[in-house]
Amino acid sequence: QVQLVESGGGLVQAGGSLRLSCTASGLAFTRYNYGWFRQAPGKEREFVAHHRNGGYTYYRDSVKGRFSVSRDNAKNTVYLQMNSLKPEDTAVYYCNAVRFGYNNYWGQGTQVTVSS
C-alpha cells in the first residue's frame, strides 16, 4: 500500500520559514518524480514545485527564489523549504508522486497558514 505522509505545516508570520516533509512508503522511491501542490480555500489546487529524478527542479513563478524542493533517497523523503513566506502562500500543501506508466499518488496534505 502506497502512502505519502506530509508534515511540517503550521502557523508562521509573514517573512518566516517552514520546511515541509513528505515521506513515502510502499513504492520504489527513487523511480518516481515528486511534486508539491497547494490549495487555498475556494481555489483550485495549483502546482508549486517539482523534483525530477536526476535533480532537475522547477517552480511556479510566484515562489521562485523563496521555495526550494529537495529529496533524500535514503530517507524516502521529499522536502519543500519555504522562506520569506507571504499571506498568499496560505494553503493546504500536498505531496505528489508520479512515474510514467504507473499510478499517481497524493498525500493527505498539511496546512500552512501565514499571518500578516
Secondary structure as a PSIPRED ss2 file (coil, helix, strand):
# PSIPRED VFORMAT (PSIPRED V4.0)

   1 Q C   1.000  0.000  0.000
   2 V C   1.000  0.000  0.000
   3 Q E   0.000  0.000  1.000
   4 L E   0.000  0.000  1.000
   5 V E   0.000  0.000  1.000
   6 E E   0.000  0.000  1.000
   7 S E   0.000  0.000  1.000
   8 G C   1.000  0.000  0.000
   9 G C   1.000  0.000  0.000
  10 G E   0.000  0.000  1.000
  11 L E   0.000  0.000  1.000
  12 V E   0.000  0.000  1.000
  13 Q E   0.000  0.000  1.000
  14 A C   1.000  0.000  0.000
  15 G C   1.000  0.000  0.000
  16 G C   1.000  0.000  0.000
  17 S C   1.000  0.000  0.000
  18 L E   0.000  0.000  1.000
  19 R E   0.000  0.000  1.000
  20 L E   0.000  0.000  1.000
  21 S E   0.000  0.000  1.000
  22 C E   0.000  0.000  1.000
  23 T E   0.000  0.000  1.000
  24 A E   0.000  0.000  1.000
  25 S E   0.000  0.000  1.000
  26 G C   1.000  0.000  0.000
  27 L C   1.000  0.000  0.000
  28 A C   1.000  0.000  0.000
  29 F H   0.000  1.000  0.000
  30 T H   0.000  1.000  0.000
  31 R H   0.000  1.000  0.000
  32 Y C   1.000  0.000  0.000
  33 N E   0.000  0.000  1.000
  34 Y E   0.000  0.000  1.000
  35 G E   0.000  0.000  1.000
  36 W E   0.000  0.000  1.000
  37 F E   0.000  0.000  1.000
  38 R E   0.000  0.000  1.000
  39 Q E   0.000  0.000  1.000
  40 A C   1.000  0.000  0.000
  41 P C   1.000  0.000  0.000
  42 G C   1.000  0.000  0.000
  43 K C   1.000  0.000  0.000
  44 E C   1.000  0.000  0.000
  45 R C   1.000  0.000  0.000
  46 E E   0.000  0.000  1.000
  47 F E   0.000  0.000  1.000
  48 V E   0.000  0.000  1.000
  49 A E   0.000  0.000  1.000
  50 H E   0.000  0.000  1.000
  51 H E   0.000  0.000  1.000
  52 R C   1.000  0.000  0.000
  53 N C   1.000  0.000  0.000
  54 G C   1.000  0.000  0.000
  55 G C   1.000  0.000  0.000
  56 Y C   1.000  0.000  0.000
  57 T E   0.000  0.000  1.000
  58 Y E   0.000  0.000  1.000
  59 Y E   0.000  0.000  1.000
  60 R C   1.000  0.000  0.000
  61 D H   0.000  1.000  0.000
  62 S H   0.000  1.000  0.000
  63 V H   0.000  1.000  0.000
  64 K C   1.000  0.000  0.000
  65 G C   1.000  0.000  0.000
  66 R C   1.000  0.000  0.000
  67 F E   0.000  0.000  1.000
  68 S E   0.000  0.000  1.000
  69 V E   0.000  0.000  1.000
  70 S E   0.000  0.000  1.000
  71 R E   0.000  0.000  1.000
  72 D E   0.000  0.000  1.000
  73 N H   0.000  1.000  0.000
  74 A H   0.000  1.000  0.000
  75 K H   0.000  1.000  0.000
  76 N C   1.000  0.000  0.000
  77 T E   0.000  0.000  1.000
  78 V E   0.000  0.000  1.000
  79 Y E   0.000  0.000  1.000
  80 L E   0.000  0.000  1.000
  81 Q E   0.000  0.000  1.000
  82 M E   0.000  0.000  1.000
  83 N C   1.000  0.000  0.000
  84 S C   1.000  0.000  0.000
  85 L C   1.000  0.000  0.000
  86 K C   1.000  0.000  0.000
  87 P H   0.000  1.000  0.000
  88 E H   0.000  1.000  0.000
  89 D H   0.000  1.000  0.000
  90 T C   1.000  0.000  0.000
  91 A E   0.000  0.000  1.000
  92 V E   0.000  0.000  1.000
  93 Y E   0.000  0.000  1.000
  94 Y E   0.000  0.000  1.000
  95 C E   0.000  0.000  1.000
  96 N E   0.000  0.000  1.000
  97 A E   0.000  0.000  1.000
  98 V E   0.000  0.000  1.000
  99 R C   1.000  0.000  0.000
 100 F C   1.000  0.000  0.000
 101 G C   1.000  0.000  0.000
 102 Y C   1.000  0.000  0.000
 103 N C   1.000  0.000  0.000
 104 N C   1.000  0.000  0.000
 105 Y E   0.000  0.000  1.000
 106 W E   0.000  0.000  1.000
 107 G C   1.000  0.000  0.000
 108 Q C   1.000  0.000  0.000
 109 G C   1.000  0.000  0.000
 110 T E   0.000  0.000  1.000
 111 Q E   0.000  0.000  1.000
 112 V E   0.000  0.000  1.000
 113 T E   0.000  0.000  1.000
 114 V E   0.000  0.000  1.000
 115 S E   0.000  0.000  1.000
 116 S C   1.000  0.000  0.000
